[in-house]
Every structure is written in structure tokens, then in C-alpha cells.
Amino acid sequence: MARAGSYDRRMEYEVRLARPSDLPGLPAIEISADRLFAPLGIVFPPGPTVIEQMAGADAEILVAGDPPVAFAAVEDVDGAPHLEQIAVRGDLVGRGIGTRLLRAVRERAAAAGAPGVSLLTFRDVPWNGPWYARQGFAELPEQRWGPGLRAYWKAEIEAGLHDLGPRLMMWAPSG
């Protein structure tokens, strides 16, 4: 508990389900986060942002902060949650906001009785594959991919994401 007169920064970025009024501000968060990839030579193709595409789908969107400064977009793929994206506003990276979002995704998956959470990410980008590995994710062997994950992989190839750097399918148990 915070002392009188002190400020508890954890409350500033409380994780919650997105409200409809949050959705218009989420693309700017994604664009800010995507800019962090440019120094690594990764520039995403133009077009609608991932969150714009997800907001119209049957996705669950969690946000951190009010107004949001980060989000996680999740949808069901092959009977389990698939984390399509976590994005944290570029100027707030490194404050544990993404970790709180990821923890909430896994906790919600466990509460729903899901066996785990899948995701696709860049293998070698420090805040992608290596970061997810530190959070308990491991590479998911191709023979364990269901038809939905195979479709995601193929769609990423067709969209040119695999041309930007090696990609990796990962899985972690819920909770």
C-alpha cells in the first residue's frame, strides 16, 4: 500500500479489458511500439495496424492504463488463446507494463480452462523471442501446430513478415 503523499505507479497502468472508447487510441500505441524495430532493420509494411484488424474480429483486448498506454490482443486459435500482439507505447518500454499484460493473458487463459497460450514472434529480437522465453514460453514444434496456427504462419509469410527476420512459434502453459 502506498504511503500518504506517495504515488503508486503500478496503479497507473492497471490491466483491464478494453472498453469501446479505448479502441481509437490503440493504433497509435502500436505504431509507437513498431518504431522500436527500425534500428534493427525491421520496418513493417504499410496498411492497417494489427490492432485495427483485431478490433473488428472476435478478439479479446486487454489494456494497461486509463487512458491506455499498452495493449494485448488475443483470439482463440485451435481451441486455445493465441497472443496476436502486445504493444507498449515506445516511451514507456522497460517499466514492466508488457510483463503485467502477459501475466494477465496467461491468468485469463488458466481461468477459462485453456491449456496454454500460443504466439508468433521474432526469434532474435531481444524484446520478442528471448523476452517471451524468460516469461516461460518455449518454441512450439511444428508437429504440434493445429490448422489455425499453420494458417497464421502461412499468412505471415504471405504478408512478408518472415522476410523481416526469423520468426518463431511459441507456447506456454496457462497461469
PyMOL commands that set and color helices and strands:
alter all, ss='L'
color gray80, all
select helices_A, chain A and resi 9-12+20-40+50-55+90-92+97-111+129-134+142-144+147-159+161-163
alter helices_A, ss='H'
color red, helices_A
select strands_A, chain A and resi 15-17+60-64+70-77+80-88+116-122+138-139+167-173
alter strands_A, ss='S'
color yellow, strands_A
deselect
rebuild
show_as cartoon
